[in-house]
Amino acid sequence: MTFTILFVGSGNVGRSALAARLVVRELHRIWPRSADEVAAVSAGVDAIDGMPLPSNLETVARRRDLDLGDHRAAPMSRALAERADLVLTMTRKQRAQIVLQYPALRARTFALLEFVALLGQAADGRRRHPIGRGDRLEAKLRLVVAAMTTKKRSTPAPADERQWDVFDPYAYSLDIYETVAATIEAATHALVADVAVLTGTRGGSSASRTA
């Protein structure tokens, strides 16, 4: 089986596209054969099908040794919703929109930075009792998502939930794109590092979190 992570943004020509490529690279860093078990895709709630990336996004991607030149925007669809095992949105508004449109996704839909925060809290106290030790990566990820769904129910929301929104840099300067790209890069690094800690995988360290 394949575990599918769906990153959702607005137009799918910036944040979500970059996040999908970055998380694939981070997964490969710790699990070299992760591509056999995990797929990362992206879409946009307001995407225009086939729209190419803006040059600023391609620039910040190249600075991170990523080539996104072949990416074209994909609208969010029922087919993608049915395929997704974990949905990570760029903002709380997009999270709410996805849950409203696809109620079956409620338990496995999070804002990206919200999910990273939950993982970080869990990883700090989970080293002695790893989740899914010995299981395949896709099975570990299913257990992690279930654990984060439970944790979300018992974790009070922060005073200012705006901290969970990743700013949309579309039509802004290259400097703004770079700031947003750095935020997403740190978040995807932290996500994968904390999954490794939670699952007792060698090479993962909560000390390596940067978001």
MISEKOL-819458 format. One line per field, with one value per atom (N, C-alpha, C): atom name; x, y, z. Coordinates in steps of 0.2 Angstrom, whole numbers. Layout:
N
atom = [CA/...];
x = [X/...];
y = [Y/...];
z = [Z/...];
//
This chain:
211
atom = [N/CA/C/N/CA/C/N/CA/C/N/CA/C/N/CA/C/N/CA/C/N/CA/C/N/CA/C/N/CA/C/N/CA/C/N/CA/C/N/CA/C/N/CA/C/N/CA/C/N/CA/C/N/CA/C/N/CA/C/N/CA/C/N/CA/C/N/CA/C/N/CA/C/N/CA/C/N/CA/C/N/CA/C/N/CA/C/N/CA/C/N/CA/C/N/CA/C/N/CA/C/N/CA/C/N/CA/C/N/CA/C/N/CA/C/N/CA/C/N/CA/C/N/CA/C/N/CA/C/N/CA/C/N/CA/C/N/CA/C/N/CA/C/N/CA/C/N/CA/C/N/CA/C/N/CA/C/N/CA/C/N/CA/C/N/CA/C/N/CA/C/N/CA/C/N/CA/C/N/CA/C/N/CA/C/N/CA/C/N/CA/C/N/CA/C/N/CA/C/N/CA/C/N/CA/C/N/CA/C/N/CA/C/N/CA/C/N/CA/C/N/CA/C/N/CA/C/N/CA/C/N/CA/C/N/CA/C/N/CA/C/N/CA/C/N/CA/C/N/CA/C/N/CA/C/N/CA/C/N/CA/C/N/CA/C/N/CA/C/N/CA/C/N/CA/C/N/CA/C/N/CA/C/N/CA/C/N/CA/C/N/CA/C/N/CA/C/N/CA/C/N/CA/C/N/CA/C/N/CA/C/N/CA/C/N/CA/C/N/CA/C/N/CA/C/N/CA/C/N/CA/C/N/CA/C/N/CA/C/N/CA/C/N/CA/C/N/CA/C/N/CA/C/N/CA/C/N/CA/C/N/CA/C/N/CA/C/N/CA/C/N/CA/C/N/CA/C/N/CA/C/N/CA/C/N/CA/C/N/CA/C/N/CA/C/N/CA/C/N/CA/C/N/CA/C/N/CA/C/N/CA/C/N/CA/C/N/CA/C/N/CA/C/N/CA/C/N/CA/C/N/CA/C/N/CA/C/N/CA/C/N/CA/C/N/CA/C/N/CA/C/N/CA/C/N/CA/C/N/CA/C/N/CA/C/N/CA/C/N/CA/C/N/CA/C/N/CA/C/N/CA/C/N/CA/C/N/CA/C/N/CA/C/N/CA/C/N/CA/C/N/CA/C/N/CA/C/N/CA/C/N/CA/C/N/CA/C/N/CA/C/N/CA/C/N/CA/C/N/CA/C/N/CA/C/N/CA/C/N/CA/C/N/CA/C/N/CA/C/N/CA/C/N/CA/C/N/CA/C/N/CA/C/N/CA/C/N/CA/C/N/CA/C/N/CA/C/N/CA/C/N/CA/C/N/CA/C/N/CA/C/N/CA/C/N/CA/C/N/CA/C/N/CA/C/N/CA/C/N/CA/C/N/CA/C/N/CA/C/N/CA/C/N/CA/C/N/CA/C/N/CA/C/N/CA/C/N/CA/C/N/CA/C/N/CA/C/N/CA/C/N/CA/C/N/CA/C/N/CA/C/N/CA/C/N/CA/C/N/CA/C/N/CA/C/N/CA/C/N/CA/C/N/CA/C/N/CA/C/N/CA/C/N/CA/C/N/CA/C/N/CA/C/N/CA/C/N/CA/C/N/CA/C/N/CA/C/N/CA/C/N/CA/C/N/CA/C/N/CA/C/N/CA/C/N/CA/C];
x = [4/0/4/2/5/1/5/3/3/-2/-2/-3/2/1/-1/-6/-9/-8/-4/-3/-8/-11/-16/-15/-15/-14/-20/-18/-24/-23/-18/-18/-14/-10/-6/0/2/8/13/13/18/19/16/17/16/11/9/14/15/20/27/29/36/36/31/30/30/27/27/34/37/44/49/48/53/52/45/44/47/46/49/56/60/67/69/65/66/65/60/58/64/66/71/78/79/85/85/80/80/78/73/71/72/78/80/75/71/66/59/59/52/47/50/46/42/44/40/34/34/28/24/27/24/24/18/18/16/19/17/14/8/5/2/0/-2/-8/-12/-17/-19/-24/-26/-34/-36/-43/-46/-42/-44/-39/-36/-31/-35/-31/-33/-29/-32/-29/-24/-17/-12/-8/-10/-6/1/6/13/15/21/24/26/26/29/36/40/47/50/47/50/50/45/44/50/51/56/63/64/70/72/67/68/69/65/66/73/75/82/87/86/91/92/86/86/87/90/92/86/80/74/72/70/68/60/56/49/46/51/49/43/43/37/31/30/24/19/13/7/2/-2/-7/-13/-15/-20/-26/-32/-37/-39/-41/-43/-49/-49/-54/-56/-62/-64/-59/-57/-52/-46/-43/-38/-40/-46/-48/-48/-51/-52/-45/-40/-33/-29/-31/-27/-27/-21/-21/-20/-17/-15/-16/-20/-20/-17/-13/-9/-10/-14/-16/-11/-11/-6/-9/-16/-19/-25/-27/-33/-39/-40/-46/-46/-41/-41/-42/-40/-42/-49/-52/-60/-63/-61/-64/-64/-58/-57/-62/-62/-67/-74/-76/-83/-85/-80/-82/-81/-76/-75/-75/-81/-81/-78/-77/-73/-66/-63/-56/-55/-60/-60/-54/-54/-49/-42/-41/-34/-32/-35/-34/-31/-25/-22/-19/-19/-14/-7/-3/4/8/7/11/8/1/-2/0/1/3/10/14/21/21/17/17/15/10/7/13/16/21/27/29/34/33/27/25/25/22/22/29/34/40/44/43/47/46/41/40/39/40/39/45/51/56/57/54/54/49/44/38/36/40/39/33/30/24/26/24/25/32/35/42/42/46/46/41/36/32/34/31/33/32/35/34/27/24/17/12/14/10/12/18/20/16/16/13/5/2/-5/-6/-2/-2/0/5/6/0/-3/-9/-14/-16/-21/-19/-13/-10/-11/-10/-10/-17/-22/-29/-31/-29/-31/-28/-22/-19/-22/-24/-27/-33/-37/-43/-42/-36/-35/-30/-28/-23/-26/-26/-29/-26/-30/-28/-24/-19/-15/-19/-17/-21/-22/-17/-17/-16/-21/-20/-18/-17/-14/-7/-4/3/3/-2/-3/-3/-4/-5/2/3/9/7/10/8/9/4/4/8/14/18/17/11/10/9/13/13/18/21/25/33/37/44/48/54/58/60/61/63/57/51/45/44/45/45/51/57/62/60/57/55/50/45/40/43/47/51/55/58/62/57/51/47/44/43/40/46/52/58/59/59/59/54/48/42/42/44/45/50/56/61/59/56/53/48/44/39/42/47/50/54/58/62/58/52/48/45/43/40/45/51/57/58/57/58/52/46/40/40/43/43/49/54/60/64/64/69/75/81/87/88/91/93/88/82/78/80/79/81/77/73/69/74/80/85/86/84/85/80/74/69/71/68/70/63/58/51/47];
y = [-6/0/6/12/18/23/27/32/38/42/48/54/59/65/70/74/79/86/90/97/101/106/110/117/121/128/132/137/141/140/142/141/135/132/127/129/135/137/140/138/141/136/138/134/127/125/117/113/116/113/112/117/117/112/112/108/101/99/92/89/93/91/91/96/96/90/88/82/76/75/69/69/74/74/73/75/74/67/64/57/53/54/50/51/56/57/52/50/46/39/38/32/32/29/30/26/22/18/21/27/30/30/32/32/26/20/14/14/18/18/24/30/36/41/44/48/55/60/67/71/73/77/83/88/94/97/101/104/111/114/121/121/124/125/130/134/139/139/133/132/132/135/135/129/124/118/119/117/118/124/128/135/133/137/135/139/138/141/148/153/160/159/163/163/163/167/168/161/157/151/146/146/142/144/150/153/150/151/148/141/137/130/128/132/130/132/137/138/132/128/122/116/117/111/107/110/107/110/106/108/107/112/112/114/114/117/113/107/102/103/107/107/111/109/112/112/117/118/112/110/105/107/107/109/104/105/100/96/90/86/80/77/71/66/65/59/60/66/67/66/69/68/60/56/49/46/48/45/47/53/56/52/51/48/53/59/65/71/76/82/88/91/97/103/108/114/120/125/130/135/135/140/136/139/137/137/143/143/138/136/130/124/123/117/117/122/122/121/124/123/115/112/105/101/102/98/99/105/106/103/103/100/92/90/83/81/80/78/72/67/61/62/68/70/73/75/79/76/70/67/67/68/68/74/79/86/91/94/98/104/110/115/112/114/111/113/119/121/119/118/114/107/104/97/96/101/101/102/107/108/102/99/93/87/86/81/83/89/92/90/92/91/83/79/72/69/71/68/70/75/77/71/68/63/56/54/48/43/45/41/34/33/27/22/25/21/23/20/22/19/23/21/16/11/6/4/3/0/-6/-7/-13/-13/-9/-9/-5/-6/-3/5/9/16/19/16/18/16/11/9/13/15/19/26/29/35/35/30/29/29/26/26/33/37/43/48/48/52/51/44/43/46/45/48/56/59/66/69/64/66/66/61/60/66/68/73/80/81/87/88/83/84/86/84/86/91/94/100/107/111/118/121/125/129/135/137/143/149/154/160/164/163/166/161/158/153/155/161/164/161/159/157/150/147/141/143/149/151/152/149/151/156/162/167/166/168/167/172/170/175/177/174/175/183/185/192/196/194/197/197/200/200/194/193/187/186/192/191/188/190/187/180/178/171/167/170/167/166/170/170/164/164/159/152/151/145/143/147/145/142/145/143/136/135/128/123/125/120/118/123/121/117/118/114/107/106/99/95/99/95/93/98/96/90/90/85/78/78/71/69/74/72/70/73/71/64/63/56/51/52/48/46/52/51/47/49/45/38/36/29/25/29/25/24/28/27/30/26/29/34/40/46/51/50/55/58/65/68/74/74/80/86/85/91/94/91/93/98/98/102/110/113/120/124/121/124/122];
z = [0/0/0/-3/-3/2/6/10/6/5/1/5/5/8/3/5/0/3/0/2/-2/2/-2/0/-6/-5/-9/-11/-15/-22/-26/-33/-35/-30/-31/-36/-35/-39/-35/-28/-24/-18/-12/-6/-6/-8/-8/-13/-19/-23/-20/-17/-14/-8/-4/2/0/-6/-8/-10/-14/-16/-10/-6/0/5/6/10/7/1/-3/-1/-2/-1/6/11/18/20/17/18/16/10/7/11/14/18/24/27/32/30/25/23/15/13/6/1/4/-1/0/3/5/-1/-7/-13/-15/-12/-13/-9/-4/1/2/0/2/-5/-6/-12/-9/-11/-9/-15/-15/-21/-18/-23/-21/-25/-22/-26/-23/-26/-24/-24/-18/-18/-23/-26/-31/-37/-38/-44/-50/-55/-62/-65/-68/-70/-75/-74/-79/-78/-74/-73/-71/-74/-72/-66/-63/-58/-59/-55/-56/-55/-59/-59/-52/-47/-41/-37/-38/-35/-37/-44/-47/-45/-43/-41/-34/-29/-22/-22/-27/-27/-30/-35/-37/-32/-28/-22/-18/-18/-13/-17/-23/-28/-30/-31/-33/-40/-44/-51/-51/-51/-51/-58/-63/-69/-73/-71/-74/-70/-65/-61/-64/-64/-66/-61/-60/-55/-56/-50/-50/-46/-48/-43/-38/-32/-27/-30/-30/-33/-28/-29/-25/-26/-32/-33/-29/-28/-23/-16/-14/-8/-6/-10/-9/-8/-12/-12/-5/-2/3/10/13/19/24/22/26/22/24/21/25/22/25/21/24/21/23/19/20/25/26/31/34/40/43/39/35/31/26/23/18/21/27/31/32/34/35/29/23/17/15/16/14/18/25/29/27/26/24/17/13/6/6/10/11/18/21/28/30/26/27/29/27/28/35/39/45/49/51/56/53/47/44/40/42/39/44/43/47/43/46/44/44/40/40/46/48/54/61/60/66/67/62/62/64/62/65/72/74/82/86/83/87/87/81/81/86/86/90/98/100/107/108/104/105/105/100/100/106/110/116/121/121/126/124/118/115/114/115/113/116/122/125/123/119/117/110/105/98/95/90/87/81/80/74/73/78/78/74/68/64/59/59/53/47/41/35/36/33/33/33/28/26/32/36/42/47/48/54/53/47/45/47/46/47/55/59/66/69/66/68/67/61/59/64/66/71/78/79/86/86/81/80/80/77/77/85/88/95/99/98/102/101/94/93/97/98/102/109/112/119/120/114/115/113/118/117/112/108/103/105/102/104/105/108/109/102/98/91/86/83/78/72/71/65/64/69/68/64/63/59/51/50/43/39/33/29/24/25/20/13/9/2/-1/-4/-7/-15/-17/-24/-26/-31/-34/-29/-24/-20/-23/-19/-21/-20/-23/-22/-15/-11/-4/0/-2/2/0/-6/-8/-4/-3/0/8/11/18/19/14/14/13/8/7/12/16/22/27/28/33/31/25/23/23/21/22/29/34/41/43/41/43/40/34/32/35/36/40/46/50/57/57/52/51/51/46/45/51/53/59/65/66/72/71/64/63/64/63/64/71/75/83/85/83/86/84/78/76/78/82/84/78/73/67/68/67/68/63/65/61/62/66/68/74/75/81/82/88/89/90/92/92/85/80/73/71/75/73/72/67/66/65/66/65/71];
//
